[in-house]
Protein backbone atom coordinates (compact mmCIF):
# COMPACT_ATOMS: atom_id res chain seq x y z
CA UNK A 1 0.00 0.00 0.00
CA UNK A 2 2.86 2.34 0.84
CA UNK A 3 4.47 1.67 -2.56
CA UNK A 4 1.15 2.35 -4.31
CA UNK A 5 0.93 5.65 -2.42
CA UNK A 6 4.47 6.60 -3.47
CA UNK A 7 3.78 5.66 -7.13
CA UNK A 8 0.63 7.80 -7.16
CA UNK A 9 2.44 10.70 -5.50
CA UNK A 10 5.23 10.58 -8.09
CA UNK A 11 2.69 10.45 -10.90
CA UNK A 12 0.88 13.48 -9.45
CA UNK A 13 -2.25 11.46 -8.71
CA UNK A 14 -4.17 11.58 -5.44
CA UNK A 15 -3.42 8.72 -3.04
CA UNK A 16 -5.57 5.62 -3.22
CA UNK A 17 -8.03 5.45 -0.36
CA UNK A 18 -7.34 2.30 1.69
CA UNK A 19 -10.13 -0.22 2.13
CA UNK A 20 -10.88 -1.60 5.57
CA UNK A 21 -11.13 -5.37 5.26
CA UNK A 22 -13.93 -6.65 7.49
CA UNK A 23 -15.35 -10.10 8.02
CA UNK A 24 -17.95 -9.39 10.70
CA UNK A 25 -20.66 -6.74 10.65
CA UNK A 26 -23.21 -6.03 13.34
CA UNK A 27 -24.72 -2.60 12.64
CA UNK A 28 -25.13 -1.99 8.92
CA UNK A 29 -27.29 -0.77 6.08
CA UNK A 30 -27.90 -2.94 3.02
CA UNK A 31 -25.84 -0.50 0.94
CA UNK A 32 -22.90 -0.75 3.36
CA UNK A 33 -23.22 -4.54 3.48
CA UNK A 34 -22.92 -4.76 -0.32
CA UNK A 35 -19.98 -2.36 -0.38
CA UNK A 36 -18.07 -4.23 2.35
CA UNK A 37 -18.86 -7.57 0.71
CA UNK A 38 -17.54 -6.32 -2.63
CA UNK A 39 -14.10 -5.92 -1.01
CA UNK A 40 -14.32 -9.24 0.80
CA UNK A 41 -14.97 -11.98 -1.75
CA UNK A 42 -14.79 -14.68 0.92
CA UNK A 43 -18.06 -13.43 2.36
CA UNK A 44 -19.12 -11.72 5.55
CA UNK A 45 -20.65 -12.77 8.82
CA UNK A 46 -23.45 -10.74 10.31
CA UNK A 47 -23.50 -11.02 14.09
CA UNK A 48 -26.60 -9.69 15.82
CA UNK A 49 -26.52 -10.14 19.59
CA UNK A 50 -30.27 -9.59 19.88
CA UNK A 51 -31.57 -11.41 16.80
CA UNK A 52 -35.02 -9.86 17.04
CA UNK A 53 -33.36 -6.47 16.51
CA UNK A 54 -32.39 -7.55 13.00
CA UNK A 55 -36.08 -7.79 12.09
CA UNK A 56 -37.02 -4.62 13.92
CA UNK A 57 -34.41 -2.76 11.87
CA UNK A 58 -35.70 -4.05 8.53
CA UNK A 59 -36.38 -1.04 6.31
CA UNK A 60 -35.12 1.30 9.03
CA UNK A 61 -33.55 3.65 6.50
CA UNK A 62 -36.12 3.23 3.75
CA UNK A 63 -39.47 1.64 3.06
CA UNK A 64 -37.88 -0.91 0.79
CA UNK A 65 -37.66 -4.66 0.74
CA UNK A 66 -34.87 -5.70 3.07
CA UNK A 67 -36.46 -9.07 3.77
CA UNK A 68 -36.56 -9.84 0.06
CA UNK A 69 -32.93 -8.68 -0.27
CA UNK A 70 -31.95 -11.36 2.26
CA UNK A 71 -33.94 -13.99 0.36
CA UNK A 72 -32.04 -13.03 -2.80
CA UNK A 73 -28.66 -13.24 -1.07
CA UNK A 74 -29.52 -16.62 0.42
CA UNK A 75 -30.59 -18.01 -2.97
CA UNK A 76 -26.93 -18.00 -4.04
CA UNK A 77 -27.52 -16.00 -7.20
CA UNK A 78 -25.72 -12.86 -8.30
CA UNK A 79 -26.65 -9.57 -6.70
CA UNK A 80 -26.25 -6.30 -8.58
CA UNK A 81 -26.74 -2.94 -6.90
CA UNK A 82 -27.06 0.08 -9.18
CA UNK A 83 -27.34 3.55 -7.66
CA UNK A 84 -27.10 6.90 -9.43
CA UNK A 85 -24.65 8.36 -6.94
CA UNK A 86 -22.34 5.34 -6.68
CA UNK A 87 -20.50 2.81 -8.80
CA UNK A 88 -22.45 -0.40 -9.46
CA UNK A 89 -21.70 -3.33 -7.16
CA UNK A 90 -21.91 -6.89 -8.43
CA UNK A 91 -21.59 -9.85 -6.09
CA UNK A 92 -21.31 -13.11 -8.00
CA UNK A 93 -21.53 -15.40 -4.99
CA UNK A 94 -22.90 -13.54 -1.99
CA UNK A 95 -22.23 -15.31 1.29
CA UNK A 96 -23.58 -13.71 4.45
CA UNK A 97 -24.51 -16.07 7.26
CA UNK A 98 -26.22 -14.48 10.25
CA UNK A 99 -25.53 -15.44 13.85
CA UNK A 100 -27.34 -14.18 16.89
CA UNK A 101 -29.13 -14.94 20.10
CA UNK A 102 -32.82 -14.94 20.80
CA UNK A 103 -35.02 -15.58 23.80
CA UNK A 104 -37.50 -18.45 23.20
CA UNK A 105 -40.51 -16.26 24.03
CA UNK A 106 -39.60 -13.91 21.16
CA UNK A 107 -39.42 -16.70 18.58
CA UNK A 108 -43.09 -16.58 17.49
CA UNK A 109 -42.74 -12.92 16.56
CA UNK A 110 -40.17 -13.82 13.88
CA UNK A 111 -42.80 -15.58 11.79
CA UNK A 112 -45.25 -12.67 11.64
CA UNK A 113 -46.24 -11.10 8.35
CA UNK A 114 -45.28 -13.17 5.34
CA UNK A 115 -42.02 -14.54 6.81
CA UNK A 116 -43.57 -17.94 7.41
CA UNK A 117 -45.00 -18.06 3.88
CA UNK A 118 -42.15 -16.83 1.68
CA UNK A 119 -39.50 -19.20 3.03
CA UNK A 120 -37.69 -16.60 5.12
CA UNK A 121 -38.01 -18.42 8.44
CA UNK A 122 -37.38 -21.75 6.67
CA UNK A 123 -33.86 -20.53 5.91
CA UNK A 124 -33.04 -19.97 9.59
CA UNK A 125 -31.51 -22.70 11.71
CA UNK A 126 -32.53 -22.39 15.32
CA UNK A 127 -30.39 -24.15 17.90
CA UNK A 128 -31.39 -24.54 21.52
CA UNK A 129 -29.17 -26.58 23.78
CA UNK A 130 -31.01 -28.85 26.19
CA UNK A 131 -30.46 -28.81 29.95
CA UNK A 132 -27.59 -26.38 29.92
CA UNK A 133 -26.72 -25.14 33.38
CA UNK A 134 -25.45 -21.62 33.61
CA UNK A 135 -21.75 -21.74 34.35
CA UNK A 136 -20.56 -20.33 37.60
CA UNK A 137 -17.94 -17.62 37.61
CA UNK A 138 -14.39 -18.66 38.28
CA UNK A 139 -11.01 -17.02 38.11
CA UNK A 140 -9.51 -19.62 35.81
CA UNK A 141 -7.87 -18.49 32.62
CA UNK A 142 -8.14 -20.37 29.35
CA UNK A 143 -5.79 -23.33 29.27
CA UNK A 144 -2.37 -22.37 27.91
CA UNK A 145 -2.18 -22.28 24.15
CA UNK A 146 -5.94 -22.22 23.38
CA UNK A 147 -5.96 -18.65 22.04
CA UNK A 148 -2.82 -19.27 20.00
CA UNK A 149 -4.22 -22.47 18.47
CA UNK A 150 -7.45 -20.67 17.55
CA UNK A 151 -5.41 -17.88 15.92
CA UNK A 152 -3.54 -20.49 13.84
CA UNK A 153 -6.85 -22.02 12.67
CA UNK A 154 -8.28 -18.63 11.65
CA UNK A 155 -5.05 -17.57 9.92
CA UNK A 156 -4.90 -20.88 8.01
CA UNK A 157 -8.44 -20.34 6.73
CA UNK A 158 -7.77 -16.73 5.78
CA UNK A 159 -4.57 -17.61 3.95
CA UNK A 160 -6.28 -20.08 1.60
CA UNK A 161 -6.01 -18.83 -1.96
CA UNK A 162 -8.98 -18.43 -4.23
CA UNK A 163 -9.66 -20.62 -7.22
CA UNK A 164 -10.25 -18.68 -10.43
CA UNK A 165 -12.50 -19.29 -13.40
CA UNK A 166 -11.61 -19.00 -17.12
CA UNK A 167 -11.85 -15.18 -16.94
CA UNK A 168 -9.51 -15.00 -13.94
CA UNK A 169 -12.35 -14.11 -11.56
CA UNK A 170 -12.18 -15.49 -8.04
CA UNK A 171 -14.67 -18.27 -7.33
CA UNK A 172 -15.64 -19.93 -4.05
CA UNK A 173 -13.54 -22.81 -2.79
CA UNK A 174 -15.55 -25.35 -0.87
CA UNK A 175 -13.77 -26.96 2.05
CA UNK A 176 -14.96 -30.50 2.70
CA UNK A 177 -14.48 -32.47 5.87
CA UNK A 178 -12.03 -35.35 5.75
CA UNK A 179 -13.52 -38.73 6.73
CA UNK A 180 -11.69 -38.45 10.08
CA UNK A 181 -13.08 -34.94 10.71
CA UNK A 182 -16.57 -36.09 9.73
CA UNK A 183 -16.35 -38.99 12.22
CA UNK A 184 -15.18 -36.66 14.98
CA UNK A 185 -18.07 -34.29 14.23
CA UNK A 186 -20.60 -37.12 14.34
CA UNK A 187 -19.06 -38.44 17.54
CA UNK A 188 -19.23 -34.96 19.11
N, C-alpha and C positions, 0 to 999 in steps of 0.2 A: 504494500500500500504506500509506503514511504517512497519507493522508487517511482511509482505511478504519479505521486504528487510532484516529485522532482521533475519528471518528464513533462508533465503538464505546465509546470512553472517555467521551464526552459522554452517551451513552445508558445508561451504567452497565453495559455488557456487557463480558465479557472480550475481550481482543484476539484477532484472528483469527490462527491459527498460519500462518506463511508456508509455502509449498510450494517445495521445492527442485526446479527444473526440470532434468531430466537427459535426455540423449540416449544416453549410453553407459553400460552396466553391465558389470561383469566378475565380481564376487563377489556373489551374490544368492541369495535363496530364491524359489520360485515365488510365494509370497504377496507378497513385496516387488516382484517383477517386475510383477505385476498392478497393485499400488498405484501404482508409478511410471508405468506405462503409462496408467493412468486419468487422470493429470494431463498426459500428453504424448500428445495425440491423433495427432500426426504419426508416432508409432511410436518404437521404441527400437532400439538396436544393441547386441547382446551381443558383447563382444570377449573372447575367451579365448586368451591367449597360448599355452598348452599345451592344444590342442583335446581331447586324450585326457582331460584333467582334467575337462572338462564331463561326460563319461560316467561317470567314476569318482565324481563327486559326485551323480549321479542318486540320488534318494531318500536323500540324506545326512541330512536332518532328519526323515524319516518313511519308512514302508515303502509309500509310495503308488505313483503311476503317472506319474512325471515324463516318461518317454518318451512316453506317450500324450498328456500335456498338450501337448508340443511338436507332436505330430501334429495335434492339434485346432487349435492356433494357426496352423499352416502351412496348414490347409485353407481358411482365409479366413472361416470362419464366426464367429458371435458367441461370446464366452466370458463366462460368468457365474460369479462366485465368491461363494458364500454361506457365511458363517461366523457362528456364534452370537455371538462376541465382537466382531465388526466389521460395519460397514456393507457391504451387498452391492456388488460391483464388476461392472460390465457393460462389456465392450469390444466394440463393434459390428464394428470392423475391425482386429483385432490385426495388428500388423506388427512382427516382431522377427527381423530377419536376424542370423545368427551369423557372426562372422569369427574365424579363429584360425589357428594354425600347427600342423603335425604332421609328425613324422618319417616317412618312407615305411615304415620297418620296423614302425611302430605301426599302420599302416592296417588290416591284417587283423583286428586286435582290435576295431575299430569295428563289424564285422558280426556279432559273436558274439551268442548268444541269438537273439531273434526279429527283430533289427534288419534283417536282410537279407530277411525275409519279410513284414514289415508295412509296407514302404515307407519306413521311417525313413531308411535309407542312400540310397535313391533320391532323396530330397529334398535331399541334400547335393551341392554342386558342388565337386569337388576340382580344384585348379589346381596344376600343377607345371611351372615354367618349364624349358625344355630348355637345356642347355649354358650355364648362368649361372656366370660366374666370380665368385668372391668379390671384392668391391671392396677395393682397398688403402686404407689410411688416408691421408688428406691433411689439410692444414690449411686447405683452401679453405672459405669460407663459401658459403651459398646465393647465387646471383646476386641482385643488388639487385632488390627489388620482388616476389620470388616469394612470400614470406610474406604481404605485403599483398594481392597478387592473390588468393591462396587465401582470405584472410579475407573479401574482397569476394564471392567465389563462395559461401562458406558463409552469409554474412549475407543475400545475395540469396535463397537457398533458404529460410532461416528466416523471412524477411519475407513470403513468399508467404501470401496469405490463404486461408482455407478456403472451399470451396463449402459451401452448406447445402442440406438437403433441405426438403420441405414443412413439416416440424415445426420448422424452424430448427436442427436438429442438424447438426454439422459432419460432412462426408463427405470421403473421400479425393479428392485432385486428382491425376490422373495426368499426369505431365510426359512429353511425347513428344519424341523427337529431331526436329530439323528435317532436311530432306533433306541439307543441307550437313553437319550434325553427324553424320548417319548415314554419309555418305561418308567423313568424316574418321575415324570409328571403324573402318570396314571397312578403310580404307587403313592405319591403325595396326596 
